[in-house]
Amino acid sequence: MTEFAPMVLVVDDDEAFRRSMTLLLTACGFAVRSFACGEDLLAACDGEARGCLVIDVHLPGLDGFRTIEQLRARGSTLPALLMTGRPDESMREQAAAGGLPDVLEKPLPGHVLVQAIRTVLDLG
Protein backbone atom coordinates (compact mmCIF):
# COMPACT_ATOMS: atom_id res chain seq x y z
CA MET A 1 0.00 0.00 0.00
CA THR A 2 1.30 3.46 -0.87
CA GLU A 3 1.05 6.16 1.75
CA PHE A 4 0.72 9.77 0.63
CA ALA A 5 2.20 12.75 2.43
CA PRO A 6 -0.45 15.17 3.70
CA MET A 7 -0.53 18.36 1.59
CA VAL A 8 0.07 21.75 3.19
CA LEU A 9 -0.70 24.88 1.20
CA VAL A 10 1.35 27.83 2.47
CA VAL A 11 0.31 31.38 1.55
CA ASP A 12 2.57 34.25 2.59
CA ASP A 13 3.88 37.29 0.74
CA ASP A 14 7.34 36.94 2.32
CA GLU A 15 9.36 34.76 -0.06
CA ALA A 16 12.00 33.84 2.53
CA PHE A 17 9.29 32.75 4.97
CA ARG A 18 7.61 30.61 2.30
CA ARG A 19 10.91 28.94 1.47
CA SER A 20 11.72 28.23 5.11
CA MET A 21 8.22 26.83 5.73
CA THR A 22 8.53 24.63 2.65
CA LEU A 23 11.87 23.24 3.85
CA LEU A 24 10.61 22.68 7.39
CA LEU A 25 7.34 21.05 6.41
CA THR A 26 8.93 18.88 3.73
CA ALA A 27 11.49 17.66 6.28
CA CYS A 28 8.58 16.80 8.58
CA GLY A 29 6.97 14.59 5.93
CA PHE A 30 4.44 16.94 4.36
CA ALA A 31 3.96 17.71 0.69
CA VAL A 32 3.99 21.51 0.28
CA ARG A 33 2.74 24.00 -2.28
CA SER A 34 3.38 27.67 -1.64
CA PHE A 35 1.79 30.83 -2.95
CA ALA A 36 2.62 34.54 -2.64
CA CYS A 37 -0.99 35.70 -2.34
CA GLY A 38 -4.54 34.51 -1.94
CA GLU A 39 -5.35 35.12 -5.59
CA ASP A 40 -2.54 32.73 -6.65
CA LEU A 41 -3.91 30.05 -4.33
CA LEU A 42 -7.44 30.50 -5.64
CA ALA A 43 -6.24 30.32 -9.25
CA ALA A 44 -4.42 27.04 -8.55
CA CYS A 45 -6.97 25.29 -6.32
CA ASP A 46 -10.54 24.28 -6.73
CA GLY A 47 -13.07 23.35 -4.05
CA GLU A 48 -11.63 19.83 -3.96
CA ALA A 49 -8.23 20.83 -2.54
CA ARG A 50 -7.08 18.43 0.17
CA GLY A 51 -4.77 18.81 3.15
CA CYS A 52 -4.34 21.95 5.21
CA LEU A 53 -4.01 25.66 4.50
CA VAL A 54 -1.51 27.82 6.41
CA ILE A 55 -2.13 31.45 5.48
CA ASP A 56 -0.95 34.86 6.60
CA VAL A 57 -3.71 37.25 7.63
CA HIS A 58 -2.04 40.32 6.09
CA LEU A 59 -1.59 39.75 2.38
CA PRO A 60 -1.66 42.09 -0.59
CA GLY A 61 -5.01 41.89 -2.36
CA LEU A 62 -7.24 39.36 -0.63
CA ASP A 63 -6.27 38.97 3.00
CA GLY A 64 -6.22 35.58 4.71
CA PHE A 65 -9.81 35.84 5.94
CA ARG A 66 -11.18 36.80 2.50
CA THR A 67 -9.16 34.06 0.81
CA ILE A 68 -10.67 31.47 3.17
CA GLU A 69 -14.14 32.93 2.52
CA GLN A 70 -13.58 32.51 -1.23
CA LEU A 71 -12.49 28.88 -0.72
CA ARG A 72 -15.58 28.19 1.40
CA ALA A 73 -17.80 29.78 -1.27
CA ARG A 74 -16.37 27.21 -3.70
CA GLY A 75 -17.36 24.42 -1.34
CA SER A 76 -13.94 23.79 0.17
CA THR A 77 -13.77 22.37 3.68
CA LEU A 78 -9.97 22.61 3.75
CA PRO A 79 -8.83 23.12 7.36
CA ALA A 80 -7.04 26.45 7.73
CA LEU A 81 -4.54 27.99 10.11
CA LEU A 82 -4.13 31.77 10.18
CA MET A 83 -0.87 33.41 11.18
CA THR A 84 0.32 36.97 11.58
CA GLY A 85 3.04 39.02 13.20
CA ARG A 86 0.40 41.41 14.54
CA PRO A 87 -2.47 39.49 16.13
CA ASP A 88 -5.20 41.36 17.96
CA GLU A 89 -8.39 40.46 19.76
CA SER A 90 -10.72 41.32 16.87
CA MET A 91 -8.70 39.04 14.60
CA ARG A 92 -8.97 36.21 17.12
CA GLU A 93 -12.73 36.80 17.41
CA GLN A 94 -13.12 36.77 13.63
CA ALA A 95 -11.19 33.49 13.42
CA ALA A 96 -13.34 31.92 16.14
CA ALA A 97 -16.54 33.13 14.46
CA GLY A 98 -15.37 31.45 11.26
CA GLY A 99 -14.71 28.16 13.04
CA LEU A 100 -10.94 28.54 12.75
CA PRO A 101 -8.35 27.77 15.42
CA ASP A 102 -6.66 30.64 17.25
CA VAL A 103 -4.41 32.85 15.14
CA LEU A 104 -0.75 31.77 15.29
CA GLU A 105 1.70 34.56 16.07
CA LYS A 106 4.79 34.92 13.86
CA PRO A 107 7.57 34.28 14.29
CA LEU A 108 6.54 30.89 15.58
CA PRO A 109 8.71 27.92 16.45
CA GLY A 110 8.60 25.23 13.79
CA HIS A 111 7.41 22.57 16.23
CA VAL A 112 4.40 24.75 17.13
CA LEU A 113 3.39 25.07 13.48
CA VAL A 114 3.90 21.36 12.80
CA GLN A 115 1.80 20.42 15.83
CA ALA A 116 -0.97 22.84 14.80
CA ILE A 117 -1.01 21.28 11.32
CA ARG A 118 -1.08 17.76 12.78
CA THR A 119 -3.97 18.79 15.02
CA VAL A 120 -6.16 20.26 12.25
CA LEU A 121 -5.39 17.24 10.03
CA ASP A 122 -6.21 14.93 12.94
CA LEU A 123 -2.79 13.25 12.70
CA GLY A 124 -2.19 13.29 16.44
C-alpha positions in Angstrom: 0.0 0.0 0.0 1.3 3.5 -0.9 1.1 6.2 1.7 0.7 9.8 0.6 2.2 12.7 2.4 -0.4 15.2 3.7 -0.5 18.4 1.6 0.1 21.8 3.2 -0.7 24.9 1.2 1.4 27.8 2.5 0.3 31.4 1.6 2.6 34.2 2.6 3.9 37.3 0.7 7.3 36.9 2.3 9.4 34.8 -0.1 12.0 33.8 2.5 9.3 32.8 5.0 7.6 30.6 2.3 10.9 28.9 1.5 11.7 28.2 5.1 8.2 26.8 5.7 8.5 24.6 2.6 11.9 23.2 3.9 10.6 22.7 7.4 7.3 21.0 6.4 8.9 18.9 3.7 11.5 17.7 6.3 8.6 16.8 8.6 7.0 14.6 5.9 4.4 16.9 4.4 4.0 17.7 0.7 4.0 21.5 0.3 2.7 24.0 -2.3 3.4 27.7 -1.6 1.8 30.8 -2.9 2.6 34.5 -2.6 -1.0 35.7 -2.3 -4.5 34.5 -1.9 -5.3 35.1 -5.6 -2.5 32.7 -6.7 -3.9 30.1 -4.3 -7.4 30.5 -5.6 -6.2 30.3 -9.2 -4.4 27.0 -8.5 -7.0 25.3 -6.3 -10.5 24.3 -6.7 -13.1 23.4 -4.0 -11.6 19.8 -4.0 -8.2 20.8 -2.5 -7.1 18.4 0.2 -4.8 18.8 3.1 -4.3 22.0 5.2 -4.0 25.7 4.5 -1.5 27.8 6.4 -2.1 31.5 5.5 -1.0 34.9 6.6 -3.7 37.3 7.6 -2.0 40.3 6.1 -1.6 39.7 2.4 -1.7 42.1 -0.6 -5.0 41.9 -2.4 -7.2 39.4 -0.6 -6.3 39.0 3.0 -6.2 35.6 4.7 -9.8 35.8 5.9 -11.2 36.8 2.5 -9.2 34.1 0.8 -10.7 31.5 3.2 -14.1 32.9 2.5 -13.6 32.5 -1.2 -12.5 28.9 -0.7 -15.6 28.2 1.4 -17.8 29.8 -1.3 -16.4 27.2 -3.7 -17.4 24.4 -1.3 -13.9 23.8 0.2 -13.8 22.4 3.7 -10.0 22.6 3.8 -8.8 23.1 7.4 -7.0 26.4 7.7 -4.5 28.0 10.1 -4.1 31.8 10.2 -0.9 33.4 11.2 0.3 37.0 11.6 3.0 39.0 13.2 0.4 41.4 14.5 -2.5 39.5 16.1 -5.2 41.4 18.0 -8.4 40.5 19.8 -10.7 41.3 16.9 -8.7 39.0 14.6 -9.0 36.2 17.1 -12.7 36.8 17.4 -13.1 36.8 13.6 -11.2 33.5 13.4 -13.3 31.9 16.1 -16.5 33.1 14.5 -15.4 31.4 11.3 -14.7 28.2 13.0 -10.9 28.5 12.7 -8.3 27.8 15.4 -6.7 30.6 17.3 -4.4 32.8 15.1 -0.8 31.8 15.3 1.7 34.6 16.1 4.8 34.9 13.9 7.6 34.3 14.3 6.5 30.9 15.6 8.7 27.9 16.4 8.6 25.2 13.8 7.4 22.6 16.2 4.4 24.8 17.1 3.4 25.1 13.5 3.9 21.4 12.8 1.8 20.4 15.8 -1.0 22.8 14.8 -1.0 21.3 11.3 -1.1 17.8 12.8 -4.0 18.8 15.0 -6.2 20.3 12.2 -5.4 17.2 10.0 -6.2 14.9 12.9 -2.8 13.3 12.7 -2.2 13.3 16.4 
